[in-house]
């Protein structure tokens, strides 16, 4: 089974399918709360070409976002109850890596025990001090994302003089923290955190130039799929109407050096990346 990050990741950009088992995620909340529905969707994404599936049991959209009522922090026991049955059942059906999208070490460990292969932590290991120690102990890959504050406070912290340089510097600090905790450098990927403690213009600035993050020498994951900053120059619409912009963002991210793109629309993203690939590439 491919575990990701350490095996073949640099050979081509990976498409990571988003599997939200939440009632309140901004784009598809409530659609995959049923375990069978979630597993079937995960299998469908793999059939469409996903290189990995990322399971999340807690929405991290900003509190009070226009997509609905403000989010709430999900208790550990509830988050485990959402993600573990899906991870266990999906593991029986697919051979691609399964990622667990969580800020909480206890949730991550329960998902790893159920068959997940790596961890995607939107807090970069800052929310739960046990997370980096868990990654080191279990010797699993981890994606460390840039975020300031929490989903409840991050909108007020989007103040930068040079957003690209400052995001890279703060990610470098998280990289060093992971290394100090004993995580192998080959197990670490970085995510600039589009939509997290950043204004729409700051998101676009980062997407247009990933060089400062790339200079840290670790694979980059970008998650722009269906996010509101893509509504540039037009009235804000439902997340599902951002497909064209999401595909353009995925292509831009890969051309800018990203090795993973986290997306809702797998088949379309795979087709777009293939169409945009340089002549002669796989």
N, C-alpha and C positions, 0 to 999 in steps of 0.2 A: 504494500500500500504506500502511495506517495504521502509524505508528511508535509511537504511544502517548505519553502524558505531554504532548506539545506540541500534540496535535490532538484536540480534542473530549473529553478525559478528564474535564473538569469538568462536562460535560453530564449524565453519568450514572455510576453506579458500575460499574466493570469487574469481571467475573469472570475470574480468571486460573487456568487449569487447570494442575495440578501433574503434571509428567511426569518421574518419577524413573527414571533409567537406572542404577540402583545395585543391588548385591546385599543391602544392609543398611539401607535406609531404614526408619524405624520402622513405617510402615503398609503399604507395598507393595513393599518391597525384593525384588528378584529377578524381579518380574513382567514387566518391560519391558527386560531386558538385550538381547534380540534386537532388532535395528534395525527389522525389519518390524513386530514386535509394538508397539514404541514408537511408530512412525509411525502405525500404525492407531489406537492409543489417542489420540494427539494429534489425529488427524482426527476421531475420535469425539467428543472434547471440544468441538472447534470446531462440529461438527454439533449438539451439545447446547446451544450458545450461548456458549461461551467467547470472550471478547474478546481473549485472548492466551493463549499456552502458555509455561510456564516449565520449561525443561529443566535438570535437575540431575544431575551425575555423581559427587557426593560426599555421603555422608550426614553431617549435622552434628548428629545426636542426641547427647545426653550419653554420654560413655564409661561403659560398665557399665550402661547403661539396662536396665530390666527386659524390654525387647522382644527381647533376645538378647545376643550377645557384644558387648563394647565395640567401638566404631567405630575405624577407623584413618585416618590422613591418607592420601589417595590421591595417588600421584606425578603430577606434571603430565602426563607422557606418557600415563599410563593414563586420567586424566580426559579428556584430549583424545580419546583413542581411543573413549571411551564416548559423548561428546556430539556430536562433529563429524559423524559419519555420520548421526546422527538429525536434527540441525539442517539439514544439507544436503538430506536426503530430505524432511523435513517442509516445508521452504521451497518445494519444488516442488508441494506438495499444498494448502497453505493460504495465505490472504492476510492473516490476522490477524498481529499482531506476535508474534515469538518472542523470549523472554527467556532468557538464560543465567544460571543460578544457580550462581555460583562466587565464591571468594575470591581467585582467582589471575588476574593480568593476562594471562599467556600463554594460559590456557584461554579467557578471555573474548575475546581477540583472534582466536584460532583459530575460535571459534564465530561471531564477527561476520563473519569472512571466509567462513564457510560459510552465511551467510544470517540469522543472528540479528540482532535489531534493537536490543535493549537489555540491560542488565546488572543482575542482582539480586545484590548483595554482602551476605551475612549479617554480615560483619565491619565494614560501614560504611566500607570502604576502609582499615582498620587492619592487615589481615593482610599485604597486599602493597603496599609503597609505590609501586609502579608503576601501581596500579589507577586512581587518580584522574587521573594524567597520561594514561593510555590513554583514559579517558572524555572528557577535554578534547580530546585530539588527534583522536579519531574522531567527536567531536560527537554522541554517542549518549546517550539517556536512561539514568539509573541509579537504582536503588532502594538507599538506604543504610539498613541495618537496625541497630538497637541491640543490641549484645552486649558483655558484659564478658568478657575472657579469651578462651579457646578452648573448643570443645566438651569438651575434656578437663578444663578447670578452672572452667568458668563456674558450676557448681552451688555452688561455695564462695564465689562473689562476689555472691550475691543478698542483699546487705545494704544497705538503704535507710532513710532517715528518712521521706522522702516520695517514693514510687516514681514517681509521675506527673511530679513536678517534676524529679526527678533524671534520669529517662530523657529528658525533653524537653531538659534542659540538655546532656546528653551528645550527643544528636542534633544540637543546635544547633552544638556544636563540630565535628561531622562535616560538617554543612552548610557551615560557614565554611571548613573545610579543602578541601572540594570547590570552593567559589567561589575560594579562593586558588590552587587548581591550574588554574583557567581553565575550569571547568565552568559552563555557562550555568545560571542559576537555573531557567529553564523546563524544564531536562532532569533535575531532581532530584525524586524522591519519597522519603518517609521511612517507615520501618517501626519500630514500637515493640518488635518482637522478642519476641512472646509465646512463652514456653517457653525463652528464652535468658537465663540468669543471673537468673531470677526464680522465686519460689516460686509454687505454685498460687494462693494468695490474692493475691499481687502481680499475677499475670496477670489475675485477675478484676477487680482494682482498675483496672488500665489499660484493660481492655476497657470497663468501665462509664463511664469518663471519659477521652476522648481530647483534651480541650480544650487541655491544655498543649502537646501535640504539634501540634495544629491551629493554635495561635497562632504557630507558626514559618512559616506561610504557604505550605507546600508540600503537594502531594497526599499522602495517607496510604495505605499498604498495610497490611492486617492479615492475618496468617496464623494462624488458630486451628484450622483443619480437623483433626479427629480427634486433637487433642493431649490428653494425659492430664489436664491441669487441668480439662477439661470433665467429668470423672467426679465432680463435686461431689455429696456426700451419698449416694453409692452405691459398691458395690464396683468396683474397677477392672476393666474388661473389654477385649477386643480393640479396637484402633483402629477397625475397621469398624463396631463397635456404637455409635459416637459420632455417628451421622448426625444425629439430632434435635438434639443439643446443638451440633453444628457449624453446623447451619442457624440455630439461635437466635443463635449467636455472630456469624455473618455478617450477619444482620439488625441485631443490636445495633451492630456495627461501622459499618455504613453509616448507621444512624440517628445514630451518634455523630460522623459526619463523614468516615469512610474513603471513599476514591474507588476503591480496588482491594481485592478480597478474594481471597486465594490459597487455592484449595480443591482437594480430591480429587474431590468429588461435584458435577460441573458442572450437570447437568440439574436436580438437586434444588435447588441453590443459586439458579439462575436463577429457578425457579418460586417459591421462598420470597421472593426479593427483589421479584419482580413482585407477589406477593400482599400484601407489606407496604408497597408503594409508596403514597405519598399519592394520593388521588383526583385524577385529571386529569393525573398525570405520565406520561411516556412509558414 
